[in-house]
Amino acid sequence: MRPLWKDVLTALFMGMVVPGLLLNAGVLLLDSQAAPVAQETEETAETLPPKISLPVRIRAADGSVTESDMDTYLVGVILAEMPADFEVEALKAQSVAARTYARKAYVTGGKHGDGSVCTDPGCCQAYLTPSDYLAKGGTQEGLSRVEQAVAATSGEVLTYDGELIEATYFSCSGGSTEDAVAVWGTAFPYLQAVDSPGEEKAVHYSDTFSFTPETFSQALGAPLSGSPTGWFRNVTFTRGGGIAEMEIGGVRYTGVELRGLLGLPSTDFSISATETTITITTHGYGHRVGMSQYGADAMALTGKDYREILAHYYQGAELTQAICLLR
């Protein structure tokens, strides 16, 4: 027989040492399985570039001006300017355009002369705080998408020949953007007419307006006589498909003038007339110069990233880090 003390030692070894070895082996196994997950999380976090802090001056409706962080400001701009459920690559393109606009105002003085940007979309850029966005029915998911788009492009702006561009944008082109010179009389090499397909889902892709001969004449502020079917002559068009000039009742008007006088959403329109009704059909919404927001979303849906979207609408412009620019 084996001595009793050997049995006791064996029992102690099996009861105390072996479970510890098994536990350590289990921990090592779990660590080896967890390592790839931790590494994956690290790699995901590294996909976002470091935040680049830039100042921006915001002008409130009462004229007061406060300074804020650019990316914080841009979240409010994107929430107000573009639907949050647009593709993330379109939201990124919008972030770069809006950052470029605000940065150019900051370094050149902008429309207000003091480097500030107001929250009037008819002047500078619209703005909506995240809390107001959520209160108006926005979702946390939408807010997160916008924050992600801004963070993913932190510090990025558009330049041409080393200077910040006029990063204009608008809602919908109706199929083609417009040359800047056709709208504002000033040419920019990167603001040229380009095709913008896939915008049909836009609310104002096409609109129809009807006037009586009397209300049409009143809108123009000019007395028009005779049959309306003979009022419209000698129409010329821009490269982007808008009205360049049109003769109405013997008076020449530009498409930009008619858009303003008649309250039209776009200079891309056609007119038909009967004895009792003047019908105008428009395509697009906005000045149609620069980036079409619905066009950007359509490009993103086909797999284009924000760099490709920006290169299409601002041809010849380059993505640059704002901190690398003197102006």
C-alpha positions, 0 to 999 in steps of 0.5 A, a space after each residue: 500500500 502507498 503511504 497515507 501522506 502521499 495520498 494526502 499530498 496528491 489530494 491537496 495538489 488536485 484540489 488547489 493547484 490544478 484548478 488554478 492552472 485551469 483558471 489561468 489557462 481559461 483567462 489566457 484563452 479569453 484574452 487571446 479571443 478578446 485581443 482582436 476585438 480590442 484591436 478592432 475597436 482601436 482601429 475604428 477609433 483611428 478612422 476619424 482624423 484628429 479634431 482641428 480647432 478653428 474659430 468662427 464668428 457667429 452673428 445673431 439676429 440682433 447683430 451681436 457677435 460671438 466666437 465659437 468652435 468651427 466644428 461645433 458651429 458646423 453641426 448646427 449649420 448642417 442640421 439647418 442646411 441639409 436633411 440629416 437622413 442624406 447619405 453620410 458622404 453627402 453630409 461630409 461634402 456639405 461639411 467641407 463646403 460650409 466650413 470653407 464658406 465660414 473660414 473664408 468669411 473669417 479671414 477676409 471679413 465676409 459680407 458683414 466686414 468683421 469676419 462673422 457669418 449670420 444665420 440667415 440662409 439668404 445671406 450667409 448660412 442657416 443654423 439650428 442648434 441640436 436641441 432645437 433640431 430634436 425639439 422640431 422632430 429630429 432624431 438622435 440618429 440624425 444628429 449623430 450622423 451629422 456629428 460624424 460627418 463634421 468630425 470626419 472632415 475636421 479642418 478640411 476646406 476647399 482652395 483654388 491656387 492656394 486661396 479659399 474658394 467661394 463655396 456656394 451651394 444650393 438645394 436642387 439644380 433640376 439637372 444641371 448647375 449654372 456658371 457663376 458668371 450667368 448669375 452674379 456676373 463674375 466668373 470663377 474657374 471652379 464654379 462652372 455648369 456641370 451635369 447633376 443627375 439623379 435629383 428627381 426625388 427633390 421636392 422642388 425638382 420641378 414646379 408649376 406656377 400660373 398667372 393671369 395676364 393681369 397678375 403677370 403684368 403687375 409682377 413685372 411692374 410693366 403695362 402689357 397689352 395685346 394677346 399674351 401669346 405674343 408677349 414672349 420672344 427672343 429667348 436665350 439660354 445659359 450653359 447651365 440651361 437657365 434663361 439668359 435673356 427673354 424679351 417680354 412685351 418688347 422689353 429685355 429681361 435677364 433670367 435673374 431679373 425674372 426670377 426675382 420679379 416673379 418669385 420663381 425658385 430657379 432661373 431654369 424655366 419655360 413659359 407658355 401662354 394662352 389668352 387667359 393663363 400664363 404658365 411657368 414651369 421651373 426646374 431646380 431650387 436656388 441659384 444653382 451655382 456650386 454644389 447641389 445638395 440633392 445632387 450630392 446625395 444622388 452621387 453618394 448613393 452611387 458610391 461616390 465619396 465626399 472627395 469625388 462629390 466636391 471635385 465634381 461640383 467645384 472643378 479644379 478645387 483642392 481639399 486642404 487643411 485650413 491650418 496650412 493656409 495663411 489666408 
